[in-house]
Amino acid sequence: MAENSENKKNENAFGDEEKNDSIFDIHSASLREQPLPEEGNERGPWWMYVIIVLTLAFGFFYMGRYLGEVSDRAHVLFTAPPGAEAVEEVEFDLIAEGQRIYTRVCQACHQANGEGISGVFPTLAGAEWVVDKPDYTVLSILNGLRGELVRERATYDGVMPQFGSQLDDQDIAAVVSYIRTSFGNDAGEIQPERVTQIRELTADKSGAYTAETIEEWIARIEPDLEESPEPAED
Amino acid sequence: MSSGHLSEIDSSVQSIRFLDGKARYPVLFLIASGVLWLLFGSLLALLASVKMHAPEFLGQWSFLTFGRVRPLHLNTMVYGWASMTGAGVALWLLSRTLRVAIPMRPYIIGVTVIWNIALFVGSIQILSGFTRGIEWLEFPVSTMIVIVWCILVIGIAAMLMLFYRNVKTLYVSVWYIIAAFLWLPLLGGVSSLPIFNSPTVQAGMNWWFAHNALGLWFTPIGLAAAYYFIPKVVGRPIYSYGLSLLGFWGLALFYNWNGFHHLIGSPLPTWFVTISIAASVMMIIPVVVVAVNHHMTVVGSFSAVKHSPTLRFVVFGAMSYTFVSLQGSLQALRSTNEVIHFTHFVVAHAHIGMYAFVTMMLFGSCYYILPRLTNWEWQSHKLIKAHFWLSAIGIILYTVPLQIGGVLQGLAMNNPDIPFMDTMNLTIPYLIARSVAGVLLTAGHLIFAYLVVRIVSKVGLRPEAPTIWKKTLKET
């Protein structure tokens, strides 16, 4: 449009005057919109006030009920500490806990089906150390195991790290119990007390076992241990 | 303002035409910069979203790993798109409502240049691994201080406008914008102080800042836009001045406490968190009041929503504000938080706030402001329509499935019998839905950017009437 191109020439970035305004230009800006109407002064619907009062009431109730102790102490619970009778004995399920630990810790090497990886990580399914001699398993978990390992069906050469510092006796008992009852294995649970005992007896062992030293240590601690747990039933 | 209207149509220094002429370069520059960062942020968002369900995607380059792309998406959207465009819209609204030309124009353009450079440097810093590691504050402190300083300078221009105003009473939009320009430098300055570097205190500061950046910076600008554009386009007065007051002071009184509800179960003192939860619930008051005020203004004129691009986006934004705020009040309660904390539900909630409310409000404002600044018209009403539907459907497709997935994820995480990996796997379909939604949103942004380029460079023919979907209506 003519007005427009004419207007363009007169645009400057920060000048305060624009000249040669046509009547059309002057009015075009305000003609294309309506003026901003002045605000009304209604009161609002009644239910809005009900919501306001209820919200305030809830806010004050909530603060009164859950304020806890006003201090800089970290996260003080607002409920009263449970009385002695309120403490419930929770039954600890070794197998279920063992499964969680296995998934988190062991599965990466020994695989979800317990088959391990041929030549590197031993299979746990039907393994002698798992089913018949669980003390070997406990020892390898506590301190780790490295070097060549000749087992019934194959030879492995991998590294098992030690888990003695990150798993406590109950965790180790749980995970050993889990592998003893899974992957087709049909042996019984082992109890945390036995792991505690083994841990104490091997307290001065440092570093990982090898196939030879684990035999020596088993021979050394065997006499002091209580009777072995029941072997597999078959 | 019937007498005031007379001065709007002459060529005096209070006329719309004069004010818009003065606003042209600073506001256009701020909005155009914002749109640029919107496109960059969308690209980062798509990358981050895809990585949530295909973690190896482009993972071979360290600068494109999730831990860098996702924070940069947040920071470019917040300090690039929403803050820059928001500052531009706020300046323009002040100029209109206070009837005074934007002062310090060369300075505003100057700090916008510096702001862009700071964002660029900050982007490189985050992509190369230099980050503060605090959500919403990932830019290194030095970069952040530059950005806050830029907003502070623009805020000084806003204060000057207030000081030299040509009106007797302050319109409700002015209260919100002036408050926002006072609050943001305070938030940015305080959050940069080294006294917050000890762990628990830093977490508290983090959520105090992040929540208030939304509630005391973007929300006031969004509400100011709604308070201006709804009566302006509909042609009906704001329902109630009294309710406007109540809504504003309710926000000012309650919002600042809200952030700590992100830290339920943390080592923060219990009373701290409890007061925060109570204040979050009390936010129902200003939100309901503002919702009533807006709804009663539009009611009876809903046909205008069909025809005006501005109103369509603004009403969508206003409705989202009500929804997201009420949802937020419920989320803050300990019992709800127990399920949704640490799930995708919260991510979806944040996007209803920043996108369905703030971004839609800014889109609506741009559709109104740009024709007046450029003296040109939008080139295609079909593309505006496409932009609206891509954004609206995109954000609904983003948030609804992700919130459902988030609740399921939270319930699964609270069940000790479900292994952690299963709680992750069950969210994958919802995460894929989010990526699809992200594509829609990005397509909408590309259309919007194309329209902005067309109107700013004044290509094509100038349509004879404003671009609307019904010729009889006066507004765009």
Interface residues (C-beta under 8 A of the other chain):
Chain A: M1 N4 N7 E11 A13 F14 E18 D21 D25 I26 H27 S28 A29 S30 L31 R32 E33 Q34 P35 L36 P37 E38 E39 G40 N41 E42 R43 G44 P45 M48 I51 I52 T55 L56 F58 G59 F60 Y62 M63 Y66 L67 G68 E69 V70 S71 D72 R73 A74 H75 V76 L77 F78 A96 R100 T103
Chain B: M1 S2 G4 H5 E8 I9 D10 S11 S15 I16 R17 D20 G21 Y25 R96 T97 R105 P106 Y171 V172 T200 Y228 P231 K232 G235 R236 P237 I238 Y239 S240 Y241 G242 L243 S244 G265 S266 P267 L268 P269 T270 W271 T274 I275 I277 A278 A279 V281 M282 I284 I285 V288 V289 V292 N293 M296 R334 R372 N375 D417 P419 M421 R462 P466 K474 E475 T476
